[in-house]
Amino acid sequence: MNFSELNLDDELLKAISYMGFETATPVQEKVIPVILENRDLIACAQTGTGKTAAYVLPILNKLIFRQLHGVDTLIIVPTRELAIQIEQQIQGFSYFISAGSIAIYGGGDGMDWETQKAALKKGVDIVVATPGKLLSHLKTGDVKFEHIRHFILDEADRMLDMGFIDDIRAILSYLPEKHQTLMFSATMPKSIRQLAQKILHHPVEISLAVTRPVESVDQKAYLVYEEQKTKMLNLILAERKDYDSILIFSSTKSKVYDIVMSLNRYGFPSKGISSNLDQESREEVLGKFKARRIRILVATNVMSRGIDVKEINLVINYDVPHDAEDYVHRIGRTARVNAKGEAVTLVTQREIGTLKRIERLIETEIPKVQPPAELGAVPEWKEEEHRLNTRRDFYRGKRNFRSKTSKG
């Protein structure tokens, strides 16, 4: 479907064209008409499907004909990276119309606070904010939200996982009783359903294949020993010298910088990003990665839903993510909006069971590829034996514990 079929203003269509978008994605086709009809909405769509534009475009369309002044739309997100990313998209889509926006997040200095405070008091059209920093502004009493018409929760499941439920409830208490509420979530656990029942009014429900990676991602897995991962990583990168954008995920912050040091030592210039970096440093690294000035970026899960970089060629899971949903979000960084991409996962015997849980979730068997001979001897995919050994070790540990406690 072309965007011109979605009843959007010509000035918005011009901006969409300038930004290089041609046809609407499935989530945009379904969501935009609902928002234009002023209905509440709960939408379940995985990362990379174009959901930000799905709610930003109809909101901007409404702003063109707005009469009142003051904050019109409040978008709550879990991370500062996502807040910045969404606000940048708003600026792009609103290039030919009169609509102001600001991102509100922590980690800055006193000047940032004053800039945010001034914009909120003046009544900028769209506010994109993380919960904690917004509440700090609201508690001063200087911010008024009496004219808000749209309240959007993006990545609601992640916000609940991060413990923001009380903050969300507190923010709701500052909003007018009558407003349109839109909730977007990559997953739909019971906690999200319960929250939706409390804050949405007869919502339209839209769900688009939440737990399955897009088909254009070429997935594969290598079974290796833990100590072979670094060498395997080097072999993978050496075979893909033409790739100019590679994202590597590690399970811990400490591993991120170990991987970066190793890659740099072996001739693969790279940078790491995690919550250990201050906000300014994170923005600098991310900006260089987006501009292709950094070819290889090593990150923790904080980036699995907080980065919007077009045409990432390859995502590598240095460790199998413990949460199966995280796998979907990680590899969703590549093959975004109909592009092609590749996702490689390094698996140890201890992680075989975790990989099987991921395969059950995405209803797809990830192709198992034999590592190159130069890596040396590698483990075998003996899942039953691994499971039995794990169970045997568990019961042996319980017997040893009982024996020690009985002697004590």
C-alpha positions as CSV (number, residue, x, y, z in Angstrom):
1,M,0.0,0.0,0.0
2,N,1.3,3.5,-0.9
3,F,1.3,6.1,1.9
4,S,-1.0,8.3,-0.3
5,E,-3.8,5.7,0.3
6,L,-3.7,6.4,4.1
7,N,-5.3,9.8,4.1
8,L,-2.2,11.7,5.1
9,D,-1.6,15.3,4.4
10,D,0.4,16.2,1.2
11,E,3.1,17.9,3.2
12,L,3.7,14.7,5.2
13,L,3.7,12.7,2.0
14,K,6.4,15.0,0.7
15,A,8.5,14.4,3.8
16,I,8.0,10.6,3.6
17,S,9.2,10.7,0.0
18,Y,12.3,12.8,0.8
19,M,13.2,10.3,3.5
20,G,13.2,7.5,1.0
21,F,10.1,5.6,2.0
22,E,7.9,4.3,-0.8
23,T,5.3,1.8,0.5
24,A,3.8,1.3,4.0
25,T,4.8,-1.7,6.1
26,P,2.0,-4.0,7.4
27,V,2.0,-2.4,10.8
28,Q,1.7,1.0,9.3
29,E,-1.2,-0.1,7.1
30,K,-3.1,-1.4,10.1
31,V,-2.1,1.2,12.8
32,I,-2.4,4.6,10.9
33,P,-6.1,4.4,10.1
34,V,-6.9,3.4,13.7
35,I,-5.0,6.4,15.2
36,L,-6.6,8.8,12.6
37,E,-10.0,7.5,13.9
38,N,-9.0,8.5,17.5
39,R,-9.4,5.0,18.8
40,D,-7.3,3.6,21.6
41,L,-4.8,0.9,20.4
42,I,-2.7,-1.9,21.7
43,A,-0.3,-3.1,19.0
44,C,2.1,-6.1,19.2
45,A,4.9,-5.7,16.6
46,Q,8.5,-6.7,16.7
47,T,11.4,-4.4,16.2
48,G,12.2,-3.3,12.7
49,T,8.7,-3.3,11.3
50,G,8.3,0.5,11.1
51,K,6.1,1.0,14.2
52,T,7.6,4.4,15.1
53,A,6.4,5.9,11.8
54,A,3.1,4.0,12.3
55,Y,2.2,6.3,15.2
56,V,4.3,9.4,14.4
57,L,2.8,10.0,11.0
58,P,-0.9,10.1,12.1
59,I,0.0,12.2,15.1
60,L,1.7,14.8,12.9
61,N,-1.2,14.7,10.6
62,K,-3.5,15.7,13.4
63,L,-1.2,18.4,14.5
64,I,-1.5,20.2,11.2
65,F,-5.1,21.0,12.0
66,R,-4.7,21.7,15.7
67,Q,-6.1,24.9,17.3
68,L,-4.8,24.8,20.9
69,H,-1.3,25.4,22.1
70,G,0.7,23.4,24.7
71,V,2.0,19.8,24.8
72,D,-0.2,17.7,22.5
73,T,1.5,14.3,22.5
74,L,3.5,12.4,25.2
75,I,5.6,9.4,24.1
76,I,7.1,7.3,26.9
77,V,10.1,5.0,26.1
78,P,12.4,2.9,28.2
79,T,15.8,4.2,27.2
80,R,17.5,7.5,26.3
81,E,18.8,6.0,23.0
82,L,15.2,5.2,21.9
83,A,14.0,8.7,22.9
84,I,16.7,10.3,20.8
85,Q,16.0,8.0,17.9
86,I,12.3,8.7,17.9
87,E,12.7,12.5,18.2
88,Q,15.1,12.4,15.2
89,Q,12.4,10.6,13.2
90,I,9.8,13.2,14.2
91,Q,12.1,16.0,13.0
92,G,12.4,14.2,9.7
93,F,8.7,13.6,9.1
94,S,7.7,17.1,10.3
95,Y,10.2,18.9,8.0
96,F,7.4,20.6,5.9
97,I,4.9,21.2,8.7
98,S,4.9,23.3,11.9
99,A,5.5,20.8,14.7
100,G,8.0,21.0,17.5
101,S,9.5,18.1,19.6
102,I,12.0,17.5,22.3
103,A,13.6,14.4,23.9
104,I,13.6,14.3,27.7
105,Y,16.1,11.9,29.3
106,G,18.7,11.8,32.0
107,G,22.5,11.7,31.9
108,G,23.1,15.3,30.9
109,D,24.2,18.4,32.8
110,G,22.3,21.4,34.3
111,M,22.0,23.1,30.9
112,D,20.1,20.1,29.5
113,W,17.7,20.3,32.5
114,E,17.0,24.0,31.8
115,T,16.5,23.5,28.1
116,Q,14.1,20.7,28.8
117,K,12.3,22.7,31.4
118,A,11.9,25.7,29.1
119,A,10.5,23.5,26.3
120,L,8.0,21.8,28.6
121,K,6.8,25.1,30.1
122,K,6.4,26.7,26.6
123,G,4.4,23.7,25.4
124,V,6.3,21.9,22.7
125,D,4.0,19.8,20.5
126,I,5.5,16.4,21.1
127,V,7.5,15.2,24.1
128,V,9.5,11.9,23.9
129,A,10.7,11.0,27.4
130,T,12.1,8.3,29.7
131,P,9.9,7.9,32.7
132,G,12.2,8.9,35.5
133,K,13.5,12.2,34.0
134,L,10.0,13.2,33.0
135,L,8.7,12.6,36.5
136,S,11.5,14.8,37.9
137,H,10.2,17.7,35.8
138,L,6.5,17.0,36.6
139,K,7.2,17.1,40.4
140,T,8.5,20.7,40.2
141,G,5.0,21.8,39.3
142,D,6.2,23.9,36.4
143,V,4.9,21.5,33.7
144,K,1.3,21.4,32.7
145,F,-0.2,18.6,30.6
146,E,-3.8,19.7,30.5
147,H,-4.0,19.9,26.7
148,I,-2.5,16.4,26.0
149,R,-4.5,14.5,23.4
150,H,-2.2,11.5,22.8
151,F,-0.4,9.3,25.2
152,I,1.9,6.6,23.7
153,L,3.8,3.8,25.5
154,D,6.5,2.4,23.2
155,E,8.2,-0.9,24.1
156,A,5.8,-1.3,27.0
157,D,7.0,-4.8,27.8
158,R,10.5,-3.6,28.2
159,M,9.5,-0.8,30.5
160,L,7.7,-3.2,32.8
161,D,10.7,-5.5,32.8
162,M,12.8,-2.5,33.8
163,G,10.5,-1.7,36.8
164,F,8.9,1.5,35.4
165,I,5.3,0.5,36.2
166,D,5.0,2.8,39.2
167,D,6.5,5.7,37.2
168,I,4.0,5.1,34.4
169,R,1.1,5.2,36.8
170,A,2.4,8.4,38.3
171,I,2.7,10.1,34.9
172,L,-0.8,9.1,34.1
173,S,-2.0,11.0,37.1
174,Y,-0.8,14.3,35.4
175,L,-2.8,13.7,32.2
176,P,-6.3,14.9,31.4
177,E,-8.9,12.2,31.8
178,K,-9.9,12.3,28.1
179,H,-7.0,11.4,25.7
180,Q,-6.1,8.8,23.1
181,T,-3.8,6.1,24.5
182,L,-1.6,4.0,22.2
183,M,0.4,1.0,23.5
184,F,3.1,-0.7,21.5
185,S,4.8,-3.9,22.8
186,A,7.1,-6.5,21.2
187,T,5.6,-9.2,23.4
188,M,2.2,-9.6,25.1
189,P,2.7,-11.1,28.5
190,K,0.0,-11.1,31.2
191,S,1.4,-8.0,32.8
192,I,0.9,-6.0,29.6
193,R,-2.6,-7.2,29.2
194,Q,-3.4,-6.1,32.8
195,L,-1.9,-2.7,32.2
196,A,-3.8,-2.3,28.9
197,Q,-7.1,-3.1,30.7
198,K,-6.5,-0.3,33.2
199,I,-5.4,2.5,30.9
200,L,-7.0,1.7,27.5
201,H,-10.6,2.4,26.6
202,H,-12.2,-0.2,24.2
203,P,-8.9,-0.6,22.3
204,V,-8.3,-2.0,18.9
205,E,-5.9,-4.9,19.1
206,I,-3.3,-5.5,16.4
207,S,-0.8,-8.3,16.4
208,L,1.9,-8.9,13.8
209,A,4.0,-12.0,14.2
210,V,5.8,-10.9,17.3
211,T,8.0,-13.8,18.0
212,R,9.3,-14.6,14.5
213,P,12.3,-12.9,12.9
214,V,11.7,-11.5,9.5
215,E,12.3,-14.0,6.7
216,S,15.0,-11.9,5.1
217,V,17.4,-12.7,8.0
218,D,19.8,-15.5,7.1
219,Q,20.3,-17.2,10.4
220,K,23.0,-19.8,11.3
221,A,24.6,-21.2,14.5
222,Y,28.1,-22.6,15.2
223,L,28.8,-25.0,18.1
224,V,32.1,-24.1,19.6
225,Y,34.0,-24.3,23.0
226,E,33.9,-21.1,25.0
227,E,37.7,-20.6,24.5
228,Q,37.2,-20.9,20.7
229,K,34.7,-18.0,20.4
230,T,37.3,-15.3,19.8
231,K,39.0,-17.2,17.0
232,M,35.6,-18.1,15.5
233,L,34.6,-14.4,15.6
234,N,37.8,-13.5,13.7
235,L,37.2,-16.1,11.1
236,I,33.6,-14.9,10.5
237,L,34.7,-11.3,10.1
238,A,37.6,-12.2,7.8
239,E,35.1,-13.8,5.4
240,R,33.0,-10.7,5.3
241,K,35.4,-7.9,4.5
242,D,32.8,-6.2,2.2
243,Y,30.4,-5.7,5.2
244,D,30.5,-2.1,6.4
245,S,28.1,-2.4,9.4
246,I,28.4,-5.2,11.9
247,L,26.8,-5.4,15.4
248,I,28.1,-7.9,18.0
249,F,26.1,-8.7,21.1
250,S,27.6,-9.9,24.4
251,S,25.8,-11.1,27.5
252,T,27.8,-8.9,29.9
253,K,29.4,-5.4,30.0
254,S,32.8,-6.8,31.0
255,K,32.9,-9.0,28.0
256,V,32.1,-6.1,25.6
257,Y,35.5,-4.5,26.2
258,D,37.3,-7.9,26.2
259,I,35.9,-8.5,22.8
260,V,36.8,-5.0,21.6
261,M,40.4,-5.4,22.7
262,S,40.7,-8.8,21.0
263,L,39.2,-7.5,17.8
264,N,41.5,-4.5,17.7
265,R,44.5,-6.6,18.4
266,Y,43.7,-8.9,15.4
267,G,43.2,-6.1,13.0
268,F,39.4,-5.5,13.2
269,P,38.9,-1.9,14.4
270,S,35.8,-1.8,16.7
271,K,34.2,0.1,19.5
272,G,32.1,-1.0,22.5
273,I,28.9,0.5,23.9
274,S,27.2,-0.3,27.2
275,S,25.6,1.4,30.2
276,N,29.1,1.9,31.6
277,L,29.6,4.8,29.2
278,D,28.2,8.2,30.0
279,Q,25.4,9.6,27.8
280,E,27.7,11.8,25.7
281,S,30.1,9.0,24.9
282,R,27.3,6.6,24.0
283,E,25.8,9.2,21.6
284,E,29.2,9.8,20.0
285,V,29.8,6.1,19.5
286,L,26.3,5.4,18.2
287,G,26.5,8.5,15.9
288,K,29.8,7.2,14.3
289,F,28.3,3.8,13.9
290,K,25.3,5.2,12.1
291,A,27.6,7.3,9.9
292,R,29.6,4.2,9.0
293,R,32.7,5.7,10.7
294,I,32.7,2.7,13.0
295,R,32.4,-0.6,11.2
296,I,32.1,-3.0,14.1
297,L,30.1,-2.2,17.3
298,V,30.1,-4.5,20.3
299,A,27.1,-4.0,22.6
300,T,25.1,-5.5,25.5
301,N,21.3,-6.0,25.4
302,V,20.8,-2.4,26.2
303,M,21.2,-1.8,22.5
304,S,19.0,-4.7,21.3
305,R,16.0,-2.3,21.0
306,G,17.7,1.0,21.4
307,I,19.4,1.4,18.0
308,D,18.0,2.3,14.6
309,V,20.7,1.9,12.0
310,K,19.7,1.2,8.4
311,E,21.3,-1.7,6.5
312,I,23.3,-3.5,9.3
313,N,24.8,-6.3,7.3
314,L,25.5,-8.7,10.2
315,V,24.5,-9.4,13.8
316,I,26.6,-11.8,15.8
317,N,25.5,-13.3,19.1
318,Y,28.8,-13.9,20.8
319,D,26.7,-15.5,23.6
320,V,23.3,-17.1,23.2
321,P,20.8,-14.7,24.8
322,H,19.3,-16.2,27.9
323,D,15.8,-14.8,27.1
324,A,14.5,-16.2,23.9
325,E,12.7,-12.9,23.2
326,D,16.0,-11.1,23.3
327,Y,17.2,-13.2,20.4
328,V,14.4,-11.8,18.2
329,H,15.2,-8.2,19.2
330,R,18.9,-8.7,18.7
331,I,18.7,-10.1,15.2
332,G,15.9,-7.6,14.4
333,R,18.7,-5.0,14.2
334,T,19.5,-6.4,10.7
335,A,17.1,-6.9,7.8
336,R,15.0,-3.9,8.9
337,V,12.0,-3.0,6.8
338,N,12.4,-5.5,4.0
339,A,16.2,-5.3,3.7
340,K,18.3,-8.4,3.8
341,G,20.7,-9.4,6.7
342,E,22.6,-12.1,8.3
343,A,22.6,-13.3,12.0
344,V,25.2,-15.7,13.4
345,T,25.1,-17.2,16.9
346,L,28.0,-18.8,18.7
347,V,26.8,-21.7,20.9
348,T,28.6,-23.7,23.5
349,Q,27.3,-27.1,24.8
350,R,26.0,-25.4,27.9
351,E,23.8,-23.1,25.7
352,I,22.3,-25.8,23.5
353,G,19.1,-26.0,25.6
354,T,18.8,-22.2,25.5
355,L,19.0,-22.3,21.7
356,K,16.3,-25.0,21.5
357,R,14.0,-22.7,23.5
358,I,14.7,-19.9,21.0
359,E,13.8,-22.3,18.1
360,R,10.6,-23.3,19.8
361,L,9.7,-19.6,20.3
362,I,10.4,-18.6,16.7
363,E,9.0,-21.9,15.3
364,T,12.1,-22.2,13.2
365,E,15.1,-24.5,13.3
366,I,18.2,-22.4,13.1
367,P,20.6,-24.0,10.6
368,K,23.7,-25.5,12.3
369,V,26.9,-24.9,10.4
370,Q,30.1,-26.8,10.9
371,P,32.9,-24.4,11.9
372,P,36.0,-24.2,9.7
373,A,38.6,-27.0,10.1
374,E,41.2,-24.4,11.2
375,L,39.3,-23.8,14.4
376,G,40.3,-27.3,15.6
377,A,38.1,-29.9,17.3
378,V,34.7,-28.7,18.2
379,P,31.8,-30.2,20.3
380,E,29.0,-32.3,18.8
381,W,25.3,-31.4,18.8
382,K,24.4,-34.1,21.3
383,E,21.5,-32.5,22.9
384,E,20.1,-35.6,24.8
385,E,23.6,-36.3,26.2
386,H,24.0,-32.7,27.2
387,R,20.6,-32.7,28.9
388,L,21.3,-35.9,30.8
389,N,24.7,-34.6,31.9
390,T,23.1,-31.4,33.1
391,R,20.4,-33.3,35.0
392,R,23.0,-35.7,36.5
393,D,25.2,-32.8,37.6
394,F,22.2,-31.2,39.2
395,Y,21.2,-34.2,41.2
396,R,24.9,-35.0,42.1
397,G,25.1,-31.4,43.4
398,K,21.9,-31.9,45.5
399,R,23.3,-35.1,47.0
400,N,26.6,-33.5,47.9
401,F,24.8,-30.5,49.5
402,R,22.6,-32.9,51.6
403,S,25.7,-34.9,52.6
404,K,27.5,-31.7,53.7
405,T,24.5,-30.4,55.6
406,S,23.9,-33.7,57.4
407,K,27.5,-33.8,58.5
408,G,27.3,-30.2,59.7
